[in-house]
């Protein structure tokens, strides 16, 4: 049996943020539905691809 996943250090949305995001997606029907910070994180990770890859390999190694 596997152990439960610890989500305390993983960024996520609060219940209110998630419900606002879903309500916006249902009413406005935008092409992309994502939190406001996703575009910035994607741009940053594209610029710093090697550092992000090393960090993720180190952080989530088995």
C-alpha positions as a LaTeX table, in Angstrom:
\begin{tabular}{lrrr}
\hline
Residue & $x$ (\AA) & $y$ (\AA) & $z$ (\AA) \\
\hline
Unk1 & 0.00 & 0.00 & 0.00 \\
Unk2 & 1.35 & 3.43 & $-0.82$ \\
Unk3 & 1.61 & 6.33 & 1.60 \\
Unk4 & $-0.67$ & 9.37 & 1.20 \\
Unk5 & 0.77 & 12.28 & $-0.75$ \\
Unk6 & 1.82 & 15.33 & 1.25 \\
Unk7 & 0.40 & 18.36 & $-0.59$ \\
Unk8 & 1.46 & 21.02 & 1.93 \\
Unk9 & 4.44 & 22.20 & $-0.12$ \\
Unk10 & 2.76 & 22.10 & $-3.52$ \\
Unk11 & 1.18 & 25.37 & $-4.66$ \\
Unk12 & $-2.53$ & 25.19 & $-5.17$ \\
Unk13 & $-5.76$ & 27.12 & $-5.01$ \\
Unk14 & $-7.92$ & 27.77 & $-2.01$ \\
Unk15 & $-11.54$ & 26.65 & $-2.16$ \\
Unk16 & $-12.67$ & 30.22 & $-2.90$ \\
Unk17 & $-10.07$ & 30.69 & $-5.66$ \\
Unk18 & $-11.03$ & 27.38 & $-7.28$ \\
Unk19 & $-14.75$ & 28.16 & $-7.17$ \\
Unk20 & $-14.15$ & 31.61 & $-8.69$ \\
Unk21 & $-12.07$ & 30.03 & $-11.46$ \\
Unk22 & $-14.77$ & 27.47 & $-12.24$ \\
Unk23 & $-17.54$ & 30.08 & $-12.16$ \\
Unk24 & $-15.56$ & 32.27 & $-14.57$ \\
Unk25 & $-14.95$ & 29.30 & $-16.89$ \\
Unk26 & $-18.65$ & 28.42 & $-16.96$ \\
Unk27 & $-19.93$ & 31.97 & $-17.50$ \\
Unk28 & $-17.26$ & 33.54 & $-19.73$ \\
Unk29 & $-16.13$ & 30.39 & $-21.61$ \\
Unk30 & $-12.54$ & 31.62 & $-22.15$ \\
Unk31 & $-10.17$ & 29.67 & $-24.41$ \\
Unk32 & $-7.75$ & 29.00 & $-21.54$ \\
Unk33 & $-8.70$ & 28.52 & $-17.92$ \\
Unk34 & $-5.83$ & 28.89 & $-15.45$ \\
Unk35 & $-4.84$ & 30.90 & $-12.39$ \\
Unk36 & $-3.40$ & 34.37 & $-13.05$ \\
Unk37 & 0.15 & 33.32 & $-12.14$ \\
Unk38 & 0.48 & 30.47 & $-14.66$ \\
Unk39 & 1.62 & 32.70 & $-17.54$ \\
Unk40 & 4.39 & 34.20 & $-15.41$ \\
Unk41 & 5.57 & 30.80 & $-14.21$ \\
Unk42 & 5.57 & 29.42 & $-17.75$ \\
Unk43 & 7.61 & 32.37 & $-19.01$ \\
Unk44 & 10.06 & 32.12 & $-16.12$ \\
Unk45 & 10.49 & 28.36 & $-16.54$ \\
Unk46 & 11.07 & 28.74 & $-20.29$ \\
Unk47 & 13.84 & 31.27 & $-19.66$ \\
Unk48 & 15.43 & 29.23 & $-16.87$ \\
Unk49 & 14.78 & 25.78 & $-18.31$ \\
Unk50 & 18.04 & 24.14 & $-17.15$ \\
Unk51 & 17.74 & 25.40 & $-13.58$ \\
Unk52 & 14.09 & 24.34 & $-13.38$ \\
Unk53 & 14.95 & 20.88 & $-14.70$ \\
Unk54 & 17.75 & 20.41 & $-12.15$ \\
Unk55 & 15.51 & 21.63 & $-9.33$ \\
Unk56 & 12.66 & 19.30 & $-10.28$ \\
Unk57 & 15.01 & 16.33 & $-10.67$ \\
Unk58 & 16.51 & 17.00 & $-7.26$ \\
Unk59 & 13.22 & 17.78 & $-5.52$ \\
Unk60 & 11.19 & 14.88 & $-6.87$ \\
Unk61 & 13.82 & 12.15 & $-7.19$ \\
Unk62 & 12.66 & 8.68 & $-6.28$ \\
\hline
\end{tabular}
